[in-house]
Each structure stands twice: as structure tokens, then as C-alpha cells.
């Protein structure tokens, strides 16, 4: 959609109410903010007073139970006169972090297809891509992967400013800050927006909107209310956008100089099950938390109950009022539980009701531990991860094969997410190359070159097991040196493997020459050895004919039976 007209236009757009409400809910779980969780589910913060949040409950009735009321642990208000003691287990943040670590613990290898450009340009282009994915770029992509796992999708924006950095870099945008436009499931245009610092009037909201299309960015500054876009102002009317007025034309537009969007969409996984039937939401990703929220809510309830048992399990003493110390009428009473000697009890009979009573409730450790562990396993399994990835099976040393077997579910999820990470990464890198050549003066970079990306193995193979397998295959004569190197280094390309094979052969030849410089077969220099004697009849030493004769003489008991065949 182009920039909205001035007036009472709702903002954010109404068609995004359900996705934005879900993203807000996932943000609460991802951040672990208990006040936000209580707000989302209608608890203490009275979230339902917010009109946008009210849509969360009123529009999407699929969230409600059969009686029309939402029953959640975080949606319950504390009892009157009782302090809030709800605890949160940050398993949602752990899941998002694990997803990012599985994908971006190491930088994927991005190479240029040599068939799409010449070798020299391919080499220099590959080197420049490595600079895009330096520590800063690597950290940004890992940040994007973590946000994507929690919030279902993010957007990558290519930005540049040669006064700050010599090359373009990546800016990660949350999905709540972008209004996308799709064409055949592909991002065709996008409106990026953010709130600016408020000026004088209280209650007014200033917003900056950027409408991105291939080759052009249109800017708009609006002054409105909490849920209305308001009037469109000049860029120079707000101090945060004065610089934009200097580099835009009379229509507040800026040309990018490249023929594609500066923004790339990065979904988590697809399809999104909960937005089925909601228009223009099919390309958006699915959060790892989708459908798991009730179980995470139950885990928090079980954990809070466990801690409540610990609080109630503290030893307590019930005393009669006559045992309390007072400072006079109307001053109340007190009792020192650490006092070692008690005297002058105002008691008539030790067995009467005015006696000391001890209270000690049972702490149900095993029951709570088993419940929390079962809920945790269910959450991880529903999110697509193995419990072993989170240390559930202990830290006993095992082989890489056993680790891969235990983490099979996590590795399968990793492989699925790479299917969405790879094309988004390559599209974004292509955009960065175009911007680099056009605005940053990059040399030897071909933006039209075709790129490929390969992710490193998540579980490195066990070197000892690989060596044993190679030894057995070599003993059986069932493997070549090329395949040995390929099994040892599966990430290498054929050229690297061939170079390693040549080095291995050169090392063997050098070792043979160093061990027998005169080619004597172990004898002294200049002295005939057994093989020379075996060939003294004129046959070349070591030839097949000499060997056959030696074998015949051995069979006949000849004196030359010591010759080596």
C-alpha cells in the first residue's frame, strides 16, 4: 500500500490486527516480562482496556474456551490481600536462542558460481561477501535468526553510510515495524514505520513511514494519536527527519540506484497454521511458540506451585496470645522465635489449648519435578527440538554418532529452517553487492553473479571413528585416496580435495626417498643386496622373471632360497 492519506486512518492497518496481536503475545513469552504476560492474557495490567488488545480477544474467538472465557495461569488476578507470586520459566527465550545457535554458531560458506562470471571476479566477489559476513554481519544474522524463531519472521534492510562504515551493512527490522505487500507470495513493496520522539503536545504520536519499492523510497512524517495516523507533515517539521529533507526531492522521494528492494523477508518456517484464512498472511512465518503457549503457561503454573510449596513448607509456630510480649495496652504483641529460654508462661495446664503448635507442610519435590520435566519435554518436542539439545540427558561424553541420534529432532528442524534462511541470505547479499558497487565504490564485485551457500555440520564427526572406518576400507582395498580425504573433510570442494591428494602423494614420495636415498632396498651403499644376487644371471633385479626363478629354486631346495620375492 502507498503511504496512507492524512486523517483518521487507523494505524497499524486493521488487516494486521490478528498477526500483530499474536506477535505481541509471542514477544511477551520471548522477553519473559511477567507484566507483559499478565497484560496479554488480561491480568493485573488490565490489558483489555487497550482497544488493540481487546481485538486480540474479540476478533479471534478461536482462543477462547467453550464457555467463552480464557482460562490461563497468567490471566488470573491474585486473590484479594495476597501479593503476586507468579514465576516464569524462560523456556521460550531458551528455544529462540537454541534455534539461532543451531543456525548461526558458525558462518555459512558463501561462494560464487564460476560459470556466472570470470575466475578473477568470482574470487574478489567471494572475498567481499566474506567482509559482509564479518563479526558484525555474523552477529546481525544470528540476531535475526533468534528474533525469527520467536516472532515468526523478520525483515533485513540493507543500509549504508560511508561516513560511518566503508561498506553497506544489515539492519534487522521486527515484523511489527513493517507493513508488507505480496505478489505471488513474494515481497513486492513494504512500508517501514517507527514512532518518533514526541514534541510539545501530550498524547500526540509522531511517526515516520518509509514506503519501499524497487529503486525508490518515499518518506512521510505523520502527527496523530495512539491508533490514528493523523496529518501528514513536512520532513523538516520534526528534528529527527530534518536530514531526510536534504536528500529527497519535492515529493519526499529518494532514488536508491538499484532495481530491487532494499528489504528482504526472512520467515521462520511455513506454513503458519493459526493464520489460515486471514488475508495476506500466508507468506508470514510461524513462530516456534505457535500452539505451545498453553503448555508454557502450565509450566509456569507448575513451577510457581513448586515454589509455593517451599514457602508453605517453612516451619511455623502457633502461639497463644498469652505468650506474646507486649509494651502495654494497645501496642500489640510480638514473640522472638530465636529466644532460647521461655519463662513465666501464663498457662493453667500444659495440655490446654494455650500450647505451642508446630506447623510443617510437606514439600512435594518429586511430584513437581516430574510434572515440570514432562511439561518441558512436551514444549521442546512441540517446538521441534530434542531434549538433548538443552542438556536433558546430562553431559556424559558420547560419540558424534550418538549425539546426532539424540539430537535428531533438533537437527531436522535446523535443516528445515536452512531452507528458508539460505534464499533470504543470498537475496540480501545480492542487494548488498548492488548497493556496494553503486554507492560505496566497490571494485571487482559482480552483483549479477550467482551465489551458493552451504552451512557447516551441526555435529562434527568423531575423528577416531572416521579413522577406523578409513583404515578398514583401505585394508579392504575399497577406497581411493580422493575418497579418504572427502570422508575426512566433507565440506571441501573437489579442487581442495585434489590438492590434498597431491600433497599426500608428494609426502609419501619424499618419505621413500629420504628413507632409502640410494635405492638399495636396505643394504649398504655400493654393496649388492639379495635382490641383486637374485638377478645376477643377467636378469634385472626385482623383475618378475627373477622372482619366478627364485621361487622355483626355493621349491627345489636351492641355495638361493633366501632371496626376497
C-alpha positions in Angstrom: 0.0 0.0 0.0 1.3 3.5 -0.7 1.7 5.9 2.1 -1.7 6.4 3.9 -3.6 9.7 3.4 -3.9 12.2 6.2 -6.8 12.0 8.6 -8.4 9.3 10.8 -6.8 6.4 9.0 -6.3 3.5 11.5 -2.7 2.6 12.2 -1.4 0.0 12.2 -3.6 -1.2 9.4 -6.6 -3.2 10.5 -5.8 -6.2 8.3 -2.8 -6.8 10.5 -4.6 -6.8 13.9 -4.6 -10.6 14.4 -0.9 -11.2 13.3 0.3 -8.2 15.4 -1.7 -9.5 18.4 -0.1 -12.9 18.0 3.4 -11.3 17.6 2.7 -9.3 20.8 1.8 -12.4 22.6 5.0 -14.2 21.4 7.0 -11.1 22.3 5.8 -11.5 25.9 6.9 -15.1 26.0 10.2 -14.3 24.3 11.0 -11.4 26.6 9.9 -13.2 29.7 8.4 -10.0 31.0 5.8 -11.1 33.6 3.9 -7.8 33.5 3.6 -8.2 29.7 2.4 -11.7 30.1 -0.2 -10.7 32.6 -1.2 -7.8 30.3 -1.5 -10.0 27.2 -3.8 -12.5 29.0 -5.9 -9.9 30.7 -4.4 -10.0 34.1 -3.4 -7.3 36.6 -2.4 -4.8 33.9 -6.0 -4.6 32.6 -4.9 -5.2 29.1 -8.4 -5.4 27.9 -8.7 -1.7 28.4 -6.4 -1.3 25.4 -8.5 -1.3 22.2 -5.9 -3.1 20.1 -5.5 -5.7 22.8 -9.3 -6.1 23.0 -9.3 -7.1 19.4 -7.0 -9.9 20.4 -9.9 -11.5 22.3 -12.9 -10.1 20.5 -11.9 -10.8 16.9 -10.2 -14.2 17.2 -12.7 -16.4 19.1 -10.6 -19.4 18.4 -8.6 -18.6 21.5 -11.5 -18.9 23.9 -12.7 -22.0 25.6 -16.2 -23.4 25.1 -17.7 -21.2 27.9 -16.3 -18.1 26.2 -13.7 -17.4 28.9 -10.0 -17.7 28.5 -8.5 -19.8 31.3 -4.8 -19.2 31.7 -2.5 -19.0 34.7 -1.2 -15.6 33.6 -4.8 -14.4 33.1 -5.8 -14.9 36.7 -5.7 -12.0 39.2 -4.2 -12.7 42.6 -6.5 -13.2 45.5 -7.5 -10.1 47.4 -5.0 -9.3 50.1 -2.4 -11.6 48.6 0.8 -10.5 46.9 1.5 -11.6 43.3 4.0 -14.5 43.5 3.9 -15.9 39.9 7.1 -17.1 38.5 8.1 -17.5 34.9 10.4 -20.2 33.3 12.1 -18.5 30.3 11.9 -21.6 28.1 10.7 -19.5 25.2 13.8 -17.5 25.2 15.9 -20.7 25.5 14.2 -22.1 22.4 14.8 -18.9 20.4 18.4 -18.8 21.5 18.9 -22.5 20.7 17.5 -22.0 17.2 19.9 -19.2 16.5 22.8 -21.2 17.8 22.0 -24.2 15.6 21.8 -22.0 12.5 24.5 -19.3 13.1 27.0 -20.7 15.5 29.3 -20.7 12.5 29.2 -18.6 9.4 27.9 -20.5 6.3 30.3 -20.7 3.3 29.0 -18.4 0.5 30.7 -18.9 -2.8 30.3 -17.5 -6.3 29.4 -19.8 -9.2 32.4 -19.7 -11.5 30.1 -20.3 -14.5 28.3 -16.9 -13.9 31.4 -14.8 -14.0 35.2 -15.0 -14.7 37.5 -16.5 -12.1 39.2 -13.3 -11.0 35.9 -11.6 -10.4 34.5 -14.6 -8.7 37.4 -14.6 -6.3 37.2 -10.9 -5.5 33.4 -11.1 -5.1 33.7 -14.0 -2.7 36.2 -12.1 -0.7 33.9 -9.1 -0.5 31.0 -11.3 0.6 33.2 -12.5 3.4 33.6 -8.9 4.6 29.8 -8.5 4.7 29.7 -11.6 6.9 32.4 -10.4 9.3 31.8 -10.4 13.0 29.3 -7.6 12.8 27.4 -9.2 9.9 27.5 -12.6 11.6 26.1 -11.2 14.8 23.3 -9.4 12.9 22.3 -12.6 11.1 22.3 -14.5 14.4 20.2 -11.8 15.9 17.7 -12.0 13.0 17.6 -15.8 13.4 16.7 -15.6 17.1 14.0 -13.0 16.6 12.6 -15.0 13.7 12.3 -18.1 15.9 10.4 -16.2 18.5 8.3 -13.8 16.5 7.7 -15.8 13.3 9.5 -13.5 10.8 11.8 -10.5 10.5 12.9 -8.2 7.7 16.5 -7.5 6.6 17.2 -4.0 5.4 20.4 -3.0 3.6 21.7 0.4 4.8 24.8 2.4 4.0 26.6 5.5 5.2 30.2 5.9 4.1 30.8 8.4 6.9 30.3 5.5 9.3 31.4 2.4 7.5 33.0 1.8 4.1 30.6 -1.0 3.2 26.8 -1.5 3.5 25.5 -3.4 6.4 22.4 -5.2 7.7 19.6 -3.7 9.7 17.2 -6.1 11.3 13.6 -5.0 11.4 10.9 -6.7 13.5 7.8 -7.8 11.7 5.7 -5.5 13.7 7.5 -2.5 12.2 6.8 -3.5 8.6 3.6 -3.5 6.5 4.4 -5.9 3.6 2.9 -6.1 0.2 3.0 -9.5 -1.5 2.8 -10.5 -5.1 2.5 -14.3 -5.8 3.9 -14.8 -2.3 7.0 -12.6 -2.9 7.7 -9.3 -1.2 6.9 -6.6 -3.8 6.8 -3.5 -1.6 7.0 -2.6 2.1 6.2 0.2 4.5 8.6 0.6 7.3 7.5 2.7 10.2 8.6 3.8 13.7 7.5 6.3 16.3 9.5 9.5 16.7 10.2 11.4 19.9 7.0 13.3 20.9 7.1 17.1 20.7 5.1 19.6 22.8 1.5 18.3 23.0 0.9 15.4 25.3 -0.9 12.4 23.8 0.2 13.1 20.2 2.2 10.5 18.3 4.7 11.3 15.6 5.5 8.5 13.1 8.0 8.2 10.3 6.9 6.0 7.4 9.2 4.7 4.6 7.5 3.2 1.5 10.0 1.0 -0.2 9.6 0.0 -3.9 12.3 -1.2 -6.3 14.5 1.8 -6.9 12.6 4.4 -4.8 11.9 5.2 -1.1 9.1 7.6 -0.2 9.1 9.2 3.2 6.2 10.6 5.2 6.0 12.1 8.7 2.6 12.0 10.4 1.3 13.6 13.6 -1.6 11.6 15.1 -2.9 9.6 18.0 -2.4 6.2 19.5 -4.4 4.4 16.9 -4.8 7.0 14.1 -2.2 8.1 11.6 -3.2 11.8 11.8 -2.0 14.6 9.5 1.0 14.3 7.2 3.7 16.9 8.0 6.8 18.1 6.3 10.0 16.2 6.9 11.6 19.3 8.3 8.8 19.7 10.9 10.5 17.1 13.2 14.1 17.3 14.3 14.7 13.5 13.7 13.8 13.8 10.0 15.5 17.1 9.0 18.4 15.2 7.4 15.9 13.3 5.2 14.6 16.6 3.8 18.1 17.3 2.4 18.4 14.2 0.3 14.9 13.8 -1.0 13.1 15.6 -3.8 10.0 17.8 -3.6 7.8 14.7 -3.2 9.9 13.4 -0.3 11.3 10.6 -2.5 14.8 9.2 -2.7 16.1 7.0 -5.5 18.3 4.0 -4.4 20.0 3.5 -7.8 19.3 -0.2 -7.8 16.5 -2.1 -9.4 15.4 -4.2 -6.4 14.0 -3.7 -2.9 16.4 -2.9 -0.1 14.3 -5.1 2.2 14.4 -8.9 2.3 11.8 -11.0 4.1 13.1 -13.8 6.4 10.4 -16.2 7.6 11.0 -18.8 10.3 9.2 -21.8 8.8 6.0 -22.2 6.8 3.0 -22.6 6.7 1.5 -20.6 9.5 -1.3 -22.8 10.9 -3.0 -20.3 13.1 -3.5 -17.6 10.4 -5.2 -19.9 8.0 -7.9 -17.8 6.3 -6.6 -14.4 7.3 -5.9 -12.4 4.1 -2.3 -11.6 3.1 -0.7 -13.6 6.0 0.2 -16.8 4.1 3.9 -15.7 3.4 4.5 -14.8 7.0 6.4 -17.3 9.1 5.3 -19.5 12.0 6.8 -18.9 15.4 8.4 -21.8 17.3 6.0 -20.9 20.1 2.9 -21.2 18.0 0.5 -23.7 19.6 2.8 -24.2 22.6 1.7 -21.2 24.6 -0.8 -23.2 26.8 1.9 -25.7 27.8 4.3 -22.9 28.6 1.6 -21.4 30.7 1.1 -24.7 32.5 4.9 -25.0 33.1 4.9 -21.6 34.8 1.9 -22.7 36.9 3.6 -25.9 38.0 6.9 -24.0 38.8 5.0 -21.4 40.8 3.2 -24.2 42.7 6.5 -25.8 43.5 7.9 -22.6 44.9 4.6 -22.1 46.8 5.2 -25.5 48.5 8.6 -24.3 49.5 7.2 -21.2 51.0 4.4 -23.1 52.9 6.9 -25.7 53.9 8.8 -23.3 56.2 8.4 -24.3 59.8 5.8 -22.1 61.6 4.8 -21.9 65.3 1.3 -21.1 66.5 1.4 -19.4 69.9 -1.4 -18.4 72.3 -1.9 -14.7 72.7 -0.9 -15.0 76.4 2.7 -15.9 75.3 3.2 -12.7 73.3 5.4 -9.9 74.6 3.6 -6.5 74.8 4.7 -3.0 75.5 1.4 -2.0 77.1 -2.3 -1.9 76.2 -3.0 -1.0 72.6 0.6 -1.7 71.4 0.0 -5.2 70.0 2.2 -8.2 70.7 5.4 -9.8 69.5 7.4 -13.0 70.0 11.0 -13.8 69.5 11.3 -17.2 67.8 15.1 -17.2 68.5 14.7 -16.9 72.2 16.3 -19.9 73.9 14.7 -19.7 77.3 11.0 -19.1 77.8 9.8 -18.3 81.3 6.6 -17.1 83.1 4.1 -18.7 80.7 0.6 -17.5 81.6 -0.8 -21.1 81.4 -3.0 -23.2 83.7 -2.4 -26.5 82.1 0.3 -27.7 79.7 -2.3 -29.8 77.8 -4.7 -27.0 77.3 -5.4 -25.1 74.1 -2.9 -22.5 75.1 0.1 -24.6 74.0 2.7 -24.2 71.3 1.7 -25.8 68.0 4.3 -26.5 65.2 3.2 -26.4 61.6 5.3 -28.1 58.9 3.7 -28.7 55.5 5.1 -31.3 53.0 7.2 -30.1 50.1 6.1 -32.2 47.1 9.5 -32.2 45.3 9.3 -35.4 43.3 5.7 -34.7 42.0 6.6 -31.1 41.0 9.9 -32.1 39.4 8.3 -34.9 37.4 5.5 -32.5 36.2 7.9 -29.7 35.2 10.2 -32.2 33.4 7.2 -33.7 31.5 5.9 -30.2 30.5 9.4 -29.1 29.5 9.9 -32.1 27.2 6.5 -31.6 25.6 7.3 -27.9 24.9 10.6 -28.8 23.3 9.1 -31.6 21.3 6.2 -29.5 20.0 8.6 -26.7 19.1 10.7 -29.1 17.1 13.7 -29.7 19.4 15.3 -32.6 21.2 15.6 -32.5 25.0 19.3 -33.5 24.5 19.9 -30.1 22.9 19.0 -28.5 26.2 21.1 -30.8 28.3 18.3 -33.0 29.5 20.5 -36.2 29.1 23.5 -35.0 31.1 27.0 -34.2 30.0 28.5 -37.7 29.6 31.0 -37.9 26.8 29.5 -39.7 23.7 30.5 -40.1 20.1 29.3 -37.8 17.3 27.0 -40.5 16.0 25.3 -40.9 19.4 25.0 -37.1 19.7 23.4 -36.8 16.2 21.0 -39.6 17.1 19.9 -37.9 20.3 19.6 -34.5 18.7 17.9 -35.9 15.5 14.8 -33.8 16.1 16.7 -30.6 16.6 18.9 -31.3 13.5 15.8 -31.9 11.4 14.4 -28.6 12.5 17.7 -27.0 11.7 17.7 -28.4 8.2 14.1 -27.2 7.6 15.0 -23.7 8.7 18.0 -23.6 6.5 15.6 -24.0 3.5 14.2 -20.5 4.4 17.5 -18.9 5.7 19.5 -19.7 2.5 17.4 -17.9 -0.2 16.8 -14.9 2.1 20.6 -14.7 2.8 21.5 -14.9 -0.8 18.9 -12.3 -1.9 20.1 -10.0 0.9 23.8 -10.4 -0.1 23.0 -9.7 -3.7 21.3 -6.4 -2.6 24.3 -5.5 -0.6 26.6 -6.1 -3.5 24.4 -3.8 -5.7 24.5 -1.1 -3.1 28.2 -1.5 -2.5 29.0 -1.1 -6.2 26.6 1.8 -6.7 27.1 3.9 -3.5 30.3 2.6 -1.8 32.6 2.3 -4.8 33.3 -1.4 -4.5 35.7 -2.8 -7.2 35.8 -6.3 -8.6 32.4 -7.1 -7.4 29.8 -8.6 -9.7 26.3 -8.3 -8.3 24.9 -10.4 -11.2 27.0 -13.4 -10.1 25.1 -16.4 -8.9 25.7 -17.3 -5.2 25.5 -20.6 -3.3 25.7 -21.1 0.5 26.4 -24.2 2.5 26.0 -24.5 6.2 28.6 -26.3 8.3 27.8 -29.5 10.0 26.0 -29.0 13.3 27.7 -32.1 14.9 31.3 -32.6 13.9 32.1 -36.3 13.1 34.2 -38.3 15.5 37.7 -38.3 14.2 38.6 -41.6 15.8 35.5 -43.3 14.3 36.3 -41.8 10.9 39.9 -43.0 11.1 38.8 -46.6 12.0 36.4 -46.6 9.1 39.0 -45.3 6.7 41.6 -47.9 7.9 39.1 -50.8 7.4 38.2 -49.6 3.9 41.9 -49.1 3.0 42.8 -52.6 4.2 40.0 -54.0 2.0 41.2 -52.0 -1.0 37.8 -50.5 -1.3 38.6 -46.8 -1.2 40.8 -44.3 -3.1 42.9 -41.5 -1.6 40.5 -39.0 -3.0 37.5 -40.5 -1.2 39.6 -40.8 2.0 40.2 -37.1 2.0 36.5 -36.5 1.1 35.3 -38.6 4.1 37.8 -36.7 6.4 36.8 -33.3 5.2 33.2 -33.5 3.7 33.0 -29.7 3.5 35.8 -29.4 1.0 35.2 -29.0 -2.7 36.8 -31.2 -5.4 39.6 -28.8 -6.0 40.6 -28.7 -2.4 40.4 -32.5 -2.1 42.6 -32.9 -5.3 45.2 -30.5 -3.9 45.3 -32.5 -0.6 45.7 -35.8 -2.5 48.7 -34.3 -4.4 50.3 -33.3 -1.1 49.7 -36.7 0.4 51.4 -38.4 -2.6 54.3 -35.9 -2.6 54.8 -36.5 1.2 54.9 -40.3 0.5 57.4 -39.9 -2.3 59.6 -37.6 -0.2 59.5 -40.1 2.7 60.5 -43.0 0.5 63.4 -41.0 -1.0 64.6 -39.9 2.5 64.5 -43.4 3.9 66.4 -45.1 1.1 68.4 -42.4 -0.8 70.5 -44.9 -2.8 67.6 -47.2 -3.6 69.5 -50.1 -2.1 66.5 -51.8 -0.5 68.1 -51.5 2.9 71.7 -52.6 2.1 74.9 -50.6 2.4 75.7 -48.1 -0.4 77.6 -49.7 -3.2 77.1 -53.3 -1.9 74.9 -55.8 -3.7 71.8 -56.9 -1.9 69.8 -60.1 -2.1 67.8 -58.8 -5.0 71.0 -58.0 -6.9 72.2 -61.5 -6.3 68.8 -62.9 -7.4 69.3 -61.1 -10.7 73.0 -61.9 -11.2 72.2 -64.1 -14.1 71.6 -61.0 -16.2 68.0 -60.5 -15.3 67.1 -57.1 -14.0 66.9 -57.1 -10.2 63.4 -57.2 -8.9 61.8 -58.3 -12.2 59.1 -60.8 -12.5 61.4 -63.2 -14.3 63.9 -63.1 -11.4 61.2 -63.6 -8.9 59.9 -66.7 -10.7 63.3 -68.2 -10.8 63.8 -67.5 -7.1 60.5 -69.2 -6.3 61.5 -72.3 -8.4 64.8 -72.6 -6.6 63.0 -72.3 -3.3 60.7 -75.1 -4.2 63.7 -77.2 -5.3 65.7 -76.5 -2.2 68.3 -74.4 -3.9 70.9 -72.3 -2.1 69.2 -69.1 -3.1 66.1 -69.7 -1.1 66.8 -66.6 1.0 66.1 -64.2 -1.9 63.2 -61.8 -1.4 60.5 -62.1 -4.0 
